[in-house]
Amino acid sequence: MNNIIWLLRFSAQARGALSASILARVVGHILGALMLAVPAWAIATIALSKWDATGSSQSMGMTWTWAVIGVVAGLALLKAILRYVEQYLGHLAAFRLLGELRLWIVERLIPQAPAITDGLGTARIHTIAIRDVDRVEVFFAHTIAPAVTAVLIPLLAVVTASLTAGALPTIALALTFAVGFVIALAGSKKATTEASATNSTRTEIAQYIADTLRLREEILIYGAAEQRLRGLRELDEQLAQKMRAGGKRAGLRSGATGLRIWGGSIAVFCAGIPALSADYRMLPAVLVTTSLVAGTASSMDSIERLASSLPAGLNAVTRIRELAAQPPTVEEPDQPESLGLPKPLESPNAPGAETCLSESTDSAPALELRDVSYHYPGADSPALTNINVRIATGQFIGVVGPTGSGKSTLARLIQRHVDPDSGEVIINGHNARGLGSTNVCRAVVVADQNPFLMEATVAENLCLGSPDGCEVPESLMRWALELAAIDPAELPLDRPIGRRAQRLSGGQRQRLALARTYLRAVLADGSVPHAPTAHLTGKIVIFDEATSHQDPLTQARIVDNARTCGATCIFIAHRLQTLAQADDILVIENGQLVERGTYDNLLSADGAFARLARAEV
């Protein structure tokens, strides 16, 4: 009931169209009942007529027959028009409300992103935001108006019977309707539970398939294809069992509804026999009342259909509201602090360039972590513990450590995907909490190991992260490609890259995404710079295994370009040779910063870094 009230409040923005749809449905169902009631009344009236011996009764019967045919044809035509109006307005309102509902979900997911995908998975979120929203259409288009008619039409039929046919037929008709409600609502609680289980299983299947496709290479390498298929078959069988149970219940309910119509018609007519015995002139009223059982069947059938489909829709609403009600991953400040990036120079060779860089470096570090600790909800041990790091503007920093040591968690804290449980993340002299996520995104950009590329051209993928209304010149796009070690002849700007960038190699995909990262960094302020390299001053670029698919020579070019681009670069890498020229290397183990130094110094220290280097060899 709570979900129904919530949906009714949400549907208020389409109140006009829904009200007109309800009115058209009510009038149409009244006409549908009249299409049986009028012939029933006419047949009884003709039977009671007294015809003279001249055969005028036959002439009167034919006149009545054509009149009834004309009336019924007119009622059918008008009912068809009203049916179209009802469906058109109802679905127009429903699709508008579904669009508003999706916007409502996205608005509430933005504060939770991207950390929410860690707990639920992208496929689960997609299923809720797309398929579950589609299931809510059953309420907007097929619940409100049918529910109104399912109550109003039987009530009008009972009132009509009471005014015309007497007590016994009225009672029989009312009991017939009551049986219809019982049939429709029988097992509704169990249906709701099964709908919830069915939706959950569908979501599990969607996530299972998504994970399988994402990890298809690893699955084939390790020969785990049959194991994954076995798991999918098990999930599919679970879904089939739940759907068979629901189908069996729907079949029994449909059969009981058919028996109700036939049995109810017979019961109402039999209830009118005492009245006919007392006064045969009651025949038209008794036949009309009997016809109302079948004439109102479509109104009652909607209750049966709702009993099958509405539980799934309401369960979808529960999942949607639970997803949207998740607390924001990070709390945004009421008045975010100004970012205060070092003022970029229009030319990297302009007088005072070195002075500007040195002053910004002396005034505030690009990044500082003060006693930062973080513990994932539900995890047994903390991901990071008491991390203290100070990184100057323009430095090239490496971060290494075994799998699961906390490297990616460190990157997520710098991006403010999550806030530390204790300690502070300082960006250009400002606490990340005070800056707010928007300002942090202006200062920190990330190149991922497995980036998202859409089915479009190279230029369109480069401009994916540009501000709205910002026209990116080709020269700036070529600059970003060159910085990512891409020859313009290798990837022309107008080249289509295919679905999921399948026309590119793994290395090309990574470098194209890296070029887009550089481009987004210089466009973060919303303007097109004349000297893009100067606009990287004060920006933090995180390379999260972003060169893992590159050959050593290409990787060296990427690293050299990153070291001289002016941005503060943080390389998270497993290939330690990548960091040979790094200004500083942070070694993390079990969430703790265990070593720090240059490549050569760490190798000679024969500590954790040296062990990783030996393992790499």
N, C-alpha and C positions, 0 to 999 in steps of 0.2 A: 504494500500500500504506500510505503514511503517513496518508492520509485515512481509509482503512478502519479502521486502528488507532484513530485519533482518534474516529471515529464509534462504534466498539465501546466505547470508554471512556465516551463521552458517554451511550450507551444503558444503562449500568450502572444508572442510577436507575430503569429500568423492567425490570429483569432478570426479575422474577417473571412478569409478563404475557408477555414475550417467550419465556421458557423454556416456559411452558404452550402458547403458540402453536406453537412448534417441535415439541413433543411431539405435539400434536394433528395437525400436518401430517405428521409421520413415520408415525404410526399410520394416518392416513387414506390415505397413499400405499401403505403395505403392504397395506391392505385393497383399494385399487384394483388392485394387481397380483394379489391373490388372486381378484378378480372375473373375471379371464381365466384364471388358472392352475387354479382349481377346475373350471370346465367343460372345459378341455383335459384335465385328469387324468381326469375322469368319462367323457368320450367315449372316451379310449384304454382305460380299464378295461372299459367296456361292450363295446368291440370285441374285447377279448381273452377275454371270458367264454365259457365253454362251455355252450351251452344244450341242454337235453334235447329230445327229439322231441315232447313234449307241449305245447310252446309256452310253457313257463315262462320262457323267455328274454325273450319279449315282455313278460310281466308284470314281470320283473325290470328290463327297460329302462325301462318307464313309472315304476316306483318310483324308480329312480335319477334319472330326468328331473325328477320333481317335487321330489325331495330337493335336486338341484342348483339348481333354480329358487328354492326356499326359502332355501337358503344364500346364493345370489347376491343375492336381494332383501334379506336381512338385512344382508349386507355393504354393499350400496348405501345402505341407510338409515343404518347406523352411520357410513359414510364421509361422508354428507351432514351429519350432526350434527357430526362432527369438523371438517368443512370450515367450518361456521358458527362453531364455537368458535375455530378457527384465525384466521379473518378478523376476528372480533369482538375477540379479545384482541390480535391483531397491530396492527389499526388503532387500538384504544384506546391501546396503548403508543405507536404512531407519532404520533398527534395530541397526546398528552401531551408527547412529546419535542419535537415541532415547536414547541409553545408555550414550552417551556423554552429551546429554541434561539433563538426570537425575543427572549425576555427576556435571554438571554446576549448577543445582538448589541446590543440597546439599551443594556445596561449598559456595553458597551465603546465605543459610539458617543457616549455622553454626554460623556466627557472630550474627544472630538474635535470636538464641535459648538460653534458652528455653522460653524466655519472649514472643516470637511471638505466642505461643499457647494460651496465655491468650486472645488475641484479635480475633484470627481466629478460634481456636479450632483445635484439632489434626485431626479430620475427614475431615475438610475443607482442611487442608494442605495436607493430604493424597490424597484426591480427585484431587487436583491440580497437585501434584508431580507424581501421578500414572496415573489416568484416563485421565487427560488433556494432559499429555505427549503422551499417546497412541493415542489420537485424532490427534496429530500433524503428526502421521504416514501418514495420508491421503495426506499431502503436500509432504513429501519426496518421497513416493512410488507411489502416484496416482495423483500428480498435476504437477510437473515439466515436465516430459515426455509427459503426455497428453496435457498440455498447448502448448507445442512446436508443437506437431502433429496437434492439433486443428487449428493452424494458418498456418503451413507449408503445410499440405496435401491439404486443400481447395485452397490455393494459387497456388500450382502446378497443381491442377485440372483446375482452371480458365485459367492458362497459356496454358495448353494443349488444352483446348477448343478453345481459341483464335487462336491458330496456325492451328487448323484442321477444326473446324465447323463454323467459321465465327462469326459475331458480335452478332446477335440476340440470338443464343443458349448460347453464353458466358455470355451475360447480364442476361439471365434467370437463368443460373447456379449461377452467382454471387449473384443475388437477393435471390436465395434459401438458399445460405450459410448465407447471411445477416439475413434472417428470423431466421435461426438456432441460430445465436448469440443473436438475440433479445429475442427469447424464453428462452435461457439459462440464460440470464442476467436479464430478467424481474423480478422485485420484489426482486433483490439481497439485497437492503438496508434493506427491511423489513425482509428478511430471516436472515440477520446478527443480527438484533435486536432480533428476536425470538430465534435464536441460543444462544445468550447471556442469554436471560431469561430462556431458557431450561436448560442450563448448571448451572445457578445459582440455579434453583429449584432442580436439581439433587444433587448439593452440600448441599443444605439445608436438603434434605431428608437423605443424608449420615450422616450429623452431628446430625440430630434429632434421627436417629436410634442409633448412637454411644452413645449419651447422655442417651437414654432410657436404653440401655444395661448396661451402667456404673452405673446408678442409679436404677437398677431394684429392689433391695431390698427395698429402700425407697419408690419407687412407689407402690409396693405391700403393704407395711406397711400402707401407708396413703390412700390406695384404689383409687389411681389415674390412674390405668391401662386403664380404659375406656376413660379417658380424653386424655391420651397420644395416644391411638389408634385413637381417633377422630381427633387429630391434624395431625397424619400421613395420615389419609384418605383425609383430606383437601389438604395437600401437594401433595398427589398422584393424586388427581383430577386436581389440577393446572397443574401438569406435563402432564397428559393425554390430557387436553385441548390444551396445546401448541403443543404436538406431533400430535394431530389430525389436527391442522391447518397446520403444516408442511407437513403431509402426503397428505392432500388435494391439497396443492400447487404442490407437487411432482407429484401427479397423473395427474393434469391438464397439467403440463409441459410435461409429458411423452406422453399424448394423442396428444398434439400439435406437438410434435416431429414426431410422426407417420404420422400425416396429412401432415407435411412438406415434408417428404420423398415421399409419394404418389403424393401429389400435385406438388411438385417440379419436379418430373420425368415427369409428364404429361406436365407441363409448358415448360420444356426444349425441349421435343419432338415437342410440338406445335410450339415453336419458331423456330425449324429447318425446318418446313414444307415449308416456302417460299424458302429456299435454295434448298430443294428437288424438288420443282416445277421448279426451274431454271436449276438444274442439278441433276438428280437422282443418279449420282455417289457419291453424298455427303452422301448417306445413311450410310456407315460405320462410318463416322465422327459424324453424328447426333446420331446414336445409342450408340457409345462410350461415347459421352458427356452425353447422358441421363443416361447411366449406372453409371456415376461418382457420381450421386446424392446418389444412394444406396451404391455404392462402398466406399464412404467416410463417410457413416453414422456412422460407429464406431468411427471415429475421432471426429465427431460432438457430438456423444453421450457422450463422455468423458466430454465435456463442460457442458452438462445437469447434469451429475452426480456430477461434481465439484460444480455446483450451489447449490446442495442439501447438500453436505458434507463439502465443503471448509469453509463456514461461521462458522460452529461449530469448525473446526480446527483452524481458525484464531482467533476466540474468545478465544479458549483455550490458544493460544500463548499470547494474551493480559493478561490473568489471570496469566500465568506463569511469564511473564516479570514484572507484577505488584508485584507479590510475591517476586521475586528475587531482585527487586529494592528497597525494604523496607530498610531504613537506619539501620545500625547495632545498636543493643540494647545498646551496650557499645562500646566506642572507645578504640581500643588497642594501647598501646604505641609503638613507633618505636623501642625502645630499652628497653625491660622490665627490671626492677630491679631484682637483685638476691634475692631470697626468704630469705636466711639466717636463716634457722631453727636451733634451738639448736642441737648441735651435739649429735646423739644418742649413748648410751653406748651399748656395745655388750652384757652386762648382767645387768639386773636391780639391782642385788646385788653387782655389781662391786664396788671397792673402788672409792669414789668420786661421787657416784650417787646423793646423797643428795646435795652435793656442786654444781654439774652441774645444777640441777633443780633450786636451790635457786638463782644461779647467773643469769640464764635465766629469772627467774621471776623478779628479781630486775632490770635487764637491760632493758627489754621491755615487756609490757603486751602482752598476746596472741592476745587480741582483744581490740580495743578502737574505740568508736563512738564519734565523736566530732561534736556537733550541727547538727546532721543529720536530714534532712527533705526530704520527698518524696511525690509527688502528682501524682497519676495515670492519664494518659491523658484522658480527658473527664469526670473525676470524679468531684463531686460537692465540696468535701472537701479533704484536704490532708490526706494521709494514716498515715504518721508519721510527727511529728513536734518537732524539737529541742531536739533530743535524745542524751544524753551524758552518756556514759557507759565506764567503764574501767574494764577489766577482766584479771586477772593474769593467767599465764600459769599453767595448771593442775587444775584449779578451776572447781567446779560443780555448774552450774548456772541454775536457773529455770526462765522461762518466762511464765506469765499467763495473762489472760485478757478475756473479753467477746468475742464472735464471732464477727469478723470484727473490732477488736480493733487495728490491725496492727502487730500481732505476726508473721504471715507468711511473711509479707512484710519485717520485720526485718531480717528474715532468708534469704530472697532473696537478700537483700542488702549485707549481710555478704558473701554470695556465689558469689556476683557480677553478678547475673542475670540482675540486673539493677544498675545504679549508682545513688547516691542521687542527688536531685536537688541542695542541698546546704549541706555543711559539708563534713566530711571525714570519711572513714572507714579505720582504721589502723590495719593491720595484722602483728604481730610480728615486729612491729616498722616500717612497710612500708605502704605507701598509696596504697590501692587496685588498684587505677587507674594506678599507676606507676608499680605495679607488673604485671599487665595484667591478663587475665582470666585463662591462663594456669597455672601460678604460684599460683593463688588463689585456683584453683582446687586441686593443690598439697597439700595445707595447710588446706583446708576446705572440709569436706565430710558430706553427709547428709543421714540420714535414714528417709524415708517417711512413711506416714501412709498407703498409698496404693501403694506399690512398684510394679515395673515391674519384673516379673519372666517369663523366657521363657520355652518352652516345652523341657526340657532336664533333666539331672540328677542334684543332689544336687551339686556335684563337678563342673559341667559345669556352673551352675548359680553362684557359688562362684567366679569362675575365669572370669566372664563376664567383670569385670572392671579392670582386670590385664593388664599391658602394653604388647604390642605386643612382642612376642618372649620370654616372661618371664614365665618359667615353675614353677608352684607353687607346692611345695612339700605337701604331704598329711598331714604332721605334722603341717604345717602352717594353712591348712584349718581346721583341728581339733581344733587348738588353737582359730581360729575365731569363730567356732561353740560354743565352751565352753564359750567364752567371751559373746556370745549372749544367754547364758543359754539354749543351746541345747545339750542334751546327745547324744554322737555319736551313741548309740544304737537306739535312737529315729529317727534320720535321717542319715542313712548310706550314705557315699559319692556317692555310685553307685546307689542310689535309684532314679528312674524317678519320677518327680513330676506332670506330666500331663500337658495338655493344660491350660494355665493361672493358673498353680499350683493348679488345682482343686482337686488333691489328698492330699493336705495339708489343715489343718485348717487355719482359719484366723490368729490365734496366731503364728502358725508355719511359715506362709508366712512372717509375720513381722520379726520374729527372724532370718529367713534365710536371708532376706534382710539386717538386721542389721549386721549379720556376714559378709556379702559381703562388707558392708560399712567399717567395721574394717579392712578387708583384703585389700581393695583398699587404705586405709589410709597408711598402712605400705608398700605397693608396689608402692606408688606414685612416689618415686624417681627412679623407674626402676630397683631395685635390690632386691634380696630376703634376708631379714635380718635373722641373727642367733637368735637374741633376739627381737621378734616382739614388745613386750610391750615397750621396750626402744625406739623403732622407733615411738611410738605414741606421744612422748614428742614434744611439739610445734604444734601438729596437733589440729584442732578444729573439733569436731564431733557434729553435730546438730541433735537432735532427734525431728523431727516435728511430734508430736503425734504418735511416732513410737512404743509405748507400749499400744495403746488404746484397742487392742484385747487380752491383757494378763490378766490372773487372778492375784490377789494381791500378791501371793507368787512368781510367776514367775517374775512379775514386780519388786518385791523387789530384786530378784537375779540380774536382768538386771541392776538395779540402782546401786547396790553394786559393780558389776563388772565395771561399767562405772566410778564410783568414784575412783577406784583404778587402772585404766588402764594406767594412765599417760597423757592422752589427756585432753584438755580443753573441757568439755562437756556442751552443752547448751540444756536443756530440755524444749521444748514447750509442755505444758500439760494442759488438762482440769481437770484431776484428781489431785487435789492439794496434796493429801496424798503422791503422788509420790515424791514430793519435800521436804518431811519432813527433810531430811538430807542434803539439798542443802546448799552450802556455802553462796549463795546469791540468792534472788528471785526478779525479776523485774516485776512489775505490770503495765500493759499498758491499758489505756482506751482512746478511741477516738484519737488514734495516739500519745498519750502523756505518758511519764513515770511519773506515779502519786505516786508510792510507791516503796520502795526498802528496803530489809532487810531479816533476816532469817525467817524461818517458824513460830517459836514461837513468835518472836517480832511482826511480821505482824498480827498474830491472835490477840494478846493482844492490838494492836493499834486500833482495831475496825474501820478499814478504808475499802478501796476497796477490799483488799484481804479477810478480814473477811466477807464481804458481799458475795463474791464468795464462800467462805467456807460454809456459812450458806445455800446458794442456792444448793450447792452440796449435803449437808445432806438432 
